[in-house]
Amino acid sequence: MDEVVALDAEVPGAPVHKPVGGDEQREAAPGPVPGRTGDTRAPGNAPQDRTPHRRHRNHSAEERLRYWFDTTLTRGTAALCGWLALVCLALVVPVSTVLAWTDQHTPASLGSRIAAVWRNTGQTMRLGGEVGPPLRVALSVLLALIALFYVSTLVSLITTGLTDHLIALNRGRSRILERGHTVVLGWSEQIPTVVSELVAARTDRRRRVVAVLADREKPAMEEDLQATVGATGRTRIVCRTGRPTDPAALGRVSPATADCVLVLPRDDPRDDAEVVKTLLSLAAAVGETDPVRVVAAVRDDRYLTAARLAGGPRATVLDMDDIAARLVVDCARQPGLSHVHQELLDFAGHEFHTVGEPGLPGRTFAEAARACPVSTAVGIVHGDGTVALNPPRTTPLLAGDALLVIAEDERSTRLSATPAPHDPTALPHEPPDVPVRPERFLLLGWNRRAPRIVAQLALRTPPGSVLDVVAEPRGATLAGIRAVAAASGPDLTVLHRPGDPTLRETPDTLEPADYDAVIVLGPDYRPSHPDPDDRTLVTLLHLRARERASGRRIPVVTEMTDDRSRLIAPRAPGDDFVVSGRLIGLLMTQISQNPHLGAVFEELLAPGGNSLHLRPAAHYVRTGRTASFAAVAASAARQGACAIGYRSHARTPSAPDHGVRLNPPKAHVRYWHPEDRVVVIDRTGPPLGRAVGCPS
């Protein structure tokens, strides 16, 4: 009976068997125990047969040994040390015995060999190994144990201290002590773009630091940036954990000594209040006596004024939705313009730079522009910080003025004594006339930026233009379409065609090829549907299928939120993709490196003033022949424009530059095709309508 009780005890890892239903009640009920004297149940009763069988389950020797070892480990550090000593002795003593018995220099007496075994064992286990009277041996062992305890404790303290310090560093709570670094606050879809461009902007400069503060774990941020950014060259990226809205956490990245602070927009427009709080916290952490230069962005214009007030006079706050709407409209009216913006905004090729040359004062803008053989002068940065983009050619440069150029880097602009020569016969006598006609646009989808897009189209399109909107007839969508139709005025007619852009029959019934441009919009970001580009990709697939079936090209302008979706989207030569998040990240980085560029891009994206345009090459050079780019620049200057590059008619979707080349050397000679386009900055605006014989 005792054996049965012992086997019935709980064993860790062993299954626990409980009776089911009435068996549990019968076992709990008082009465005779099955198998004992006085049991009145039938011998064949099922509960009697199964229960003893379960209790007498035999455990394997491996299970019993593992259970014994686990039980030993639970007895504490002393037990562990004891077992460690026993295991070591079990290994050391036999080996020491073999060494003593095989050593020819050891005396053959048993006592001498035992003493040799003890010396080997003591030296191996750091127990002194002294021989002699028992008291001497005991004292030597005691001293060895004291030394061993001291050394092991010292090592443990050092290890624990270093481990705690490394854990604290991995938590990202320590403060960095840097000057002239760039601080990035927040974590959103722009973080890979911003950090990558900051790294690219610093490749040719001294070693700089980019500090990132976000409410994420430091190892996770470092791992994500390493995967998306890659090698950082001479730029060191430092991540710190903390809420950007907490002034105490902001102190970890030393914003007061930073060159610039970038406050990234959140992925959800409803979180723009966090941007305002971050700007307020930044002002509290830095102080009002010496404010830091800040570049921030919001998605919802309702927070734009509050963000600018919170940021102070040295803050540049961008309206993401407004910029995205302007870019979409510009690309819809001038296909291919998105590639020009991409080239100007990233640091991979040629971008805007401010150059101050000793020989500039006293020259006119025209003279300075002609003296730049490998860069393109597009404006003047005055001494008071204001920027004049594409100024009159006779504008003089004064002391303290700088030249705004498009160049590969700041050092490539050198004034030449002799302008680059060109063939005067390559210039046309006068630009060809471009007939003005109404334009037709098709808008597939509706989101919060759609009203801004319609408003920009109403400002830029000629009278009689038409916009057909295909969207599902939901309440908010219908109200928004009615509102923009009433506000568009007589120049732009807005018509609603109920339908789902993701269905195949929608493009089949509309003939998208009959429109001057098709604009594809995705739905707004929602936590339940975090990837709005899914529906956009489906719509593009249907448009490309329709294009193949009809054999007619469909000019498409697509707005996307994730640049990775652009890489997998079905496309055709000349398609434009406006990835608002990436473009805003590029723009923020450019402004952080050159504060004058905020005013430059504000004017470039505005309906009036100087803007980027893709004009037919025939406006500036005789087509069907070779000519240098100096001839194109001279012809554009004669018409009051700045020619900054061209777009070749021979382009493929896989071409990295999409046929766009900015800032070619003035001596660059090429054959000018009638379908080539020249990229210019011009105040007069693009010709309304499209040139006959000059397709997009």
N, C-alpha and C positions, 0 to 999 in steps of 0.2 A: 504493500500500500504506500509506503514512503517513496518508493521509486516512481510510482504513478504521479504523485503530487509534485515531485521534483521536475519531471518532464512536462508537467502542465504549466510550469512557470513561464513568464513572458521572456522571449528571446528576441533581441533586436534583429530586425530583418526577417524574422519568421512570420508567416501569414497568420492572421488572427481569424479564427473561425467562430462565427456566431450562429446559433440556431435561428431559423426563420419561422415566423408566424407562431403556430401553437407550440412548437418545440421550446421556444423561449419561455413561454408561460408554464409549460410542464416542468422545465428545469428549475424555475424559480419557486414553484409550488412545493410545499412540504410533503414529504412522503418517503417511501422507501427508495433507496438508491439502487439503480440497476446493477445487477451482478453481485449484490451483497445478500446476506441472510435476511430472509423476510421479504424478498422481492417477489411480488405476486404477478409480475407481468409475464407475458409469454416470451419464451426464449427467442422466438423469431421476430419479435417486435423490431421495427426499423431503427428507431432512435437508440435502442440498446446495442444494435450491431455497429452503428457508425461512430458513436461517440468515443468508445475506447480505442477504436482504430486511429482516430485523429490524435488522441492524447499520446499514444505510443509511437508517434512518428520519429524515426531515427534520423539524426543529423549527421552529416558527413564530417570527417575529421577536419577538412578544410574550413567548413563553417564554424566548427567549435574553436579552431585556432584563431580564426579571424575575430570571432566574438571575444575571445580571451584577450587578444591584442588590443581591440577597441576599448575594452574595459580597463586595461592597463593604462592606455593613453589618457583616460579621463581622470586619473588619480593625481594629476598635477605635474609641476615642473620637476619636483624631487624624483618622482617615479621615472620620468623621462631621462633625467641625468643618470639615475642608477642603471637603467637598461642600456643607456649609451656606453657607460663604463664597462658593463658586463660584455657587451658585444665587442668593444675594443679589446678587452682582455682576452676574449675568446679568439680573437684574431692575432693579437700581438704575442701572447705567451707561447703558442705553438711555433710561431715563426722565430721568436727569440731562442727557443729551445733548439730548433734545428741549427741556427747560426752558432750557438754555443757548442753544440756537440760536433759540428763540422769544422770548427776553428782549430787549426793545428797549434796556435799559440796559447790556447787555453789549457791550463793544467788538467790532467786526466782525472783528478779527484772529483768526487761527487759534489763536495761543498764548493769547490772552485767553479764548477760548471753552473751550479745553482746561482752562485753570486754573479756569474756572467749573464745568466738569463735575467736576473733582477736588474742589472745595469742596463741591458738592452731595453727591457720593459720600461724602466724608470725614465730613461732618456727619450724613448718614443712618446710616452705619455706625460713628459715634463714633470716627473715626480722626483727629480734629483738623482736617483740611482746610487746613493751613498751606501757603502757596505761597512760593517763593523758592528759595534754593540747595538742591541735593539733600540736603546734610547736615541743614539745618533741617527739610526735609520728613521725612527719616528719623527724626530725633529726636522730632518731633511725633507721628509714627506710633507710635514706641516708647512714649512717655508715654501715648498713647491706649490702646495694647494693655495696658500695666500697669494703668491705671485700669479698663479693661474687665475684666481678669482679677480685680482686687480686688473690683469690684462684683459680678461674677458669682459669685465664690467666697463672698462675704458673703451674697448672696441664697441660694445653695445651702445654706450652713450654717444660716441661719435657717429655710429651708424644711424641711431635713432634721430640725432640732431640733423644729420644730412638728409635723412629720409623726410623728416618733417619740413625741412626747408624746401626740398624738391617738390613735395606735395603742395606747399604754399605757392611755389612758383607756378606749378601746373594749374592751380586754381585761378591764376591771372589776377591776383589781388595786389601785387606789388606795384610800386610807382616807378615810372621811367623818368630819367633825367636827361632830356634831349633839348636841343635848340635848333630851330629852323626845320623841324620835321613837319610832316603832313599828318593830320589826325582825321580819321574816318569814323563817324559816329553812326551806329545802327547797322543792321544786317538785313538786306533785302536782295532782290534780283539784280540790283546794280553792282553789288560788291565785287563779283569777278571782273566786270568791265572796268570799274574804277581802279582797283588795285593793279590790274594788268597794265592799264594806261599810265598809271603813276610809275610803274616799273620801267615801261618803255620810255617815258619822258626823262628818266634819270640815267639812262645807259651811258651817256657821254659826259656826265657831270661827276662831281665828287660823291662819295658814299653818303647816301641819305637814308632816313628812317621813315617808314610809314606805320603809324600806330592805329590799330583798329580796336574800338571799344564797343562791345555789344553784349546783350543779355543772353549769352551762350557760354558753354564751357570752352575754355581755352584750347584744350586738345582737339575738340571738334572743329573749331574755327581754323586752327592750323592745318588740320587734315584736309578740310574743304578747300582752303586756299592753295595748298600744295597741289591738289588734284586739278584745280581749274586754272591757276596762274602758272605753275611750273617753276622753272628756274628764274630767280630774281636778280641775278648778276650782282651789281654793286649796291643794290637796294636791300635793306633789311626790314622785314615785316615783323612787327611786334603786336601780339594780340593780348588784350586785357578783358576780363569779365566784369560786367557791371551794367547797370541801367544808365543810358545816356541822359535820362531825366534827373539823375541824382547828382548834385554838385560834388558830393564826396567821391563818387565813382569817377567823375570827370577828372578829378585831380590825378588819377592814376596815369593819364596819358599826357599830362602837362600841357594843356591847351594854351596857357598864357604865353609860353615860349615858342609856340608852333608858328610856322610860316602861313599855314592856312588850315581851316577846319571844314570838312565836308560833312553835311548832315543829310544822310540818305533818306529818300521817301520810303514810306512803308508800302507793302504790297497791296494793302486794302485802303481805299480812299477814306474809309471811316476812321482810320488811324492817323490822319493828318494832325489831329490835336497833339499827338505825341511829338511831332516835329516842332510845334509851337512850344511845348513844354521843354523840349531839348534846347531850343534857342534861349529860352528864359534861364534854364539851368546853366547854360554856357556863359551867359552874361553875368550870372551870380558868381560863377567860379572864377571868371577872368577879372571881373571888375569893370567899371566904366571909365577909369582913367586911361587905360591902354587897351582898347578893344582889339580883338583878333579879327583877321579877315575870314569871312564865313561864306560858303557856297551851300545853299540848301535848295530843296525842291518839295513841292506839295502836289498832290493829284487833284484835290478839290479846291476850286478857286474861292470857295467861301472862307478858307483859312489863309488865303494869300496875303491879305492886308494885315491880319494878326501876326503872321510869320515875319513879315517885313518890319513891323513895329518891334517885335521881340528880338529880331536879329540886329537892329541898330543900323547906323549909317554905313558901316563897312560890310554889310551882309548883302549878298546877291541871292534872291529867292526866285526860283524858276517855277512857272506854272506848266506842269507836265501836260495836262490835257490841251491847253492852248497851243503849245509848241507842236504836239503831235497832230492836232487838227491842221495847223498851217503847213506842216510838212506833207500831209496827205493831199491837201489841195494843190500845193505846188507840184507834186509829182503827178497828180491827175491831169493837170494842164500842161505839164512839160515832162513827158515820160523820160526816165533815166536820171532825173535830178537827185534821187535818193543816193545814187552811187557817188555823186559829187559831194553831197553832204558827208557821206561816210569817209571819203578821202580827206576832207578838210578837218574832220573832227578827231580822227584817230592819229596817233603818233607814229604810225608805221611808215608813212610816206611824207607828203608835204603838207604843212599846216601854217597857220598864221604865226608870225613872230614880229616882235618890236625891235627895231635896229636903230641905234644911234651912232651915226658916222660923223667924224670930225668935219668932213667936207660937205655936210648937208646944209647948214645955214647959208643963206644967200642964193640957193638954187630954187627954181620953181619945181612944182610937183612933176611936171612933164620932163624936165631935165633929169631929175632924180630917177624917174621911172626908166628913161632911156639908158641910164648909166648902170642898170642892173642886168648883167648878161645872163645870170643863172638863177635869178629870183624875179618875182613879179610884185611890183609896188602897187598897192591898192588903196592906200590912205595915209593920213597923217595923224599921229598922236601928239597933241599939243602939250605944252608944258604944264597946263592946268589939269591934265588928265582927260580932257574931252577928246573924242575921236571923230575925225572927218573922213568918212568912207567915200571913195571916188570923188575927191574934191575937184573943182575946176582946175584945168591944166595949168593955169597961170598962178595958182596959189603959191606964195613964197613960203619957204621953210625958215622959221625963226630960230634963234638960240633957245635951246631947251626942247625943241621939237624932235620927234623921232619918226622914222618911216615904218609904216605898217606893211609888211611884205608877206607873201606866200613863198616859203622856202623849205628846204630839207631840214635845216637847223639854223640857229642864230649866226653861226660863223661863216655860212656860205654866202652871205650878202657882202659883196665888196664892190664899191663904186668904180666903174671903169672910165678911163679918160675919153675913150671913143665909143659911141653907141654901136651896137651890132648892125651891120649893113643889111639892106633888104632891096629887093627888086621893085621899083615903083610900078612897073607894068603889071605886077601881080595883084595890085589893088583894083577893086571895081570902081567904076566911075561914080555910081550911086547905088545904094542898096535896092534890091528888087522890091516891088510893091507886094504886100501881103494882104489879100482880101480878108475883110472882117466878116465872119459869119457866126451865127449862134452855135453854141456847143451843147452836146447831149451827154449826160452822165447817168450811170446806173449805180445805185447804192444798194448793196446786198448786206442786210443786217442792220441792227440798231443798237447803240449803247449810249452811255452818257456823253461821249465825245461827238456823237452824230449832230446835235444842234450846232456845235461850234463849226463843224465841217460845212454844214449848209450855210451858215452865216458867212464863212470865208468865201465860199463859192459865189454867194450873192454879191460880195464886194469885188470880185475879180473877173467874173465872166461877162461877156458882152450881152446887150439886151436880146431878149428872145430865147435865152438858154433854158434848157429843161433838165430837171433832175427827177428820175424815177426811183422811188424808194420801195424795195421789196423787203417786207418784214412781216412777222406774224401779227395779226390784229389783236394785240393785247391792249389793255386800258391805258397804261402809262405810255406805251409806244404810240398809240393813236393820238393821245393828247400832245405828245412831243412833236409829232409830224404836223398836226394842225397848227401848233404854235409857230414853228419855223416857216411853214407855208405862208402864214399871215405876215410874218416879219421880213420875208425875203424881198418883198416889193415886186414891181412889174418886170424887172430884168430877168429874174429867175423864177420859173414855174416849178413848183414841187408837187409831184403826184405820188400817191400811195397805191401800190399794187400788192394786195395781201398775198402772202405766200411764205413758204419756208425755204430759205436759201440752201439748206442742206439736202433738199430733195432733187432728184435728177430731172424731174419734169419742169422745175422752175427755170433754169437757163434755156431749156428747149423751147419754151413758149415766149421768150423775150428777145431772142436774137442779140446776144451781147456784142457781137461783132459790129453792129450798127451804131454803137455808142463810141464817143471819143475816148472814154475811159470807163472801166468798171472798178468801183471801190468796194472792197470786201472788208467788213468789220466783224469782229467777234463779239460775243456777249461780254458783259461786265464781269469782273472778278467777284466770285462768291466763295465763301469757305466750303460750301457743299459741292461746288464745281471749280476746283482751284486752277484748272487749265482751260482757259477760254479758247485756246488755239485749236482744240480738237474740232470744233464745228467749222473753224476757218479752213482747216486742211481738207475737210470733206467738201466744202464749197469749191475750193480750188480744184479738186479732183474732177468734179462735175464740169467746171468751166473748161478744163483741158480736154476732157472727153468731147465736149461740144465743139471745141476748136478743131480737133482732129476729124470729127464727123463732117463739119462744114468746110474745112479747108481754108478758113479765113482766120486771120490773127485777131486775138482779143487782147487789147491792152489792159492790164490788170494792175491795180495798186492795192496792196494788202497791208493792213495794219495787224501787227502781231505783238504779243507781250513777251515771248521767250525767243531768244536768238537761235536756240537749238531747233525750234520748229521751222525757222527759215531754212535751215540746212537740209531738211527733209521734204520741204514743200515742193510740189510739182511746179515747174517754172518754164518760161520761154524767154528767148533773148529780148531784153528791154524791160522785163518785169521789174516793178519797184516794190520793195518791202520796207515798210516803216516800222521798225521794231522800237517802239517808244521807250521802253526801259533801257535798252542799250544806247540809243541816241542820247537820252538824257544823261546817262552815266558818262558818255564821251564828252558831252557839253560841259558837265560839271567839272570834269578833269581839266579840260582846256582852260576854263575860267580860273580854276585854282592855280594854274601855272602862269596865267597872264590875265590879270584883272580887267584889262581894257577890252577883252573879247566879249564880255557881257553885253556891252553896248553894240559891238559889231554884229553879233548874231541876232540881237534884238532888231536891228535895222534890216538885216538880211531876210528875216522871216516875216517882216511887216508887209501889209498890202501896198503901202506907198513907200517912197524913198528908194534907196538902192537895194537891189535884190539879185539873186543868182538866176541866170537864164541860160537856156540852151537854144542858141540861135542857129539857123542854117548857115553853113560855111560860106554860102554865096553872098551873105551880107558883108563879109570882111575880106574875101579873097576870091580870085577867079578860080573856079573849080575846073576839074579836068586837066590840071597841070600841077607841077611841083612848085613849091614856094616855101620859104622859111617862116618860122613862127614869128620872127621879127616883123615881117610884112603884115601878119594878122594883128599883132599888137599895135602897130602903127595905124592900121585902118580902124581898129576899134577906138583908139585914142582920138582919132579925127572925128569919130561919131560920139565922143563923150562917154566912152565905156572903157573898162579895164578887162582885157582878154586874159584869162588865167589858165586856159587849157582847152582841150577839145575832147570830143567823143567820136571814135571811129565807127563807121557804119558796119565794119566787119567785126562782129562780136558774137560770142557764144555764152550760154548760161554758165558754163564751167570756167570761163576766163576769170582770173582773180580780180582784175581791174574792171571787168565789164566794158572794156573799150574806152574807159576814161583815163586820160592822162592829164594831170595838173602840173602846172609850172614847168613846161618843157623849156630847155635852153632856147634863147632867142635865135641861135644859129641852127636849131633843129630844122631840117628840111624834110618834107614828106609830100606825097601825092594827095591832093585834096579832092575827095570824091563829092559829087553833088549831094549825097545823103549824109555826109559828115556834119557834125554839130560843133560849134565853138561855145565854150563856157565863158560867160562874161558877167561882170558886175556892172549893172546899168541902172541909172535913175529913172529912165523913161518907162521902164516896164516892158514886158514882152509884147510882141504884136498880138492884138486880139484876134483870135482865130488861128488857123494853121496855114502855113505856106503851101501853095499849090505846087505839087511835084516834090515836096520835101516831107516825106512821111516821117513819123516819129520813130 
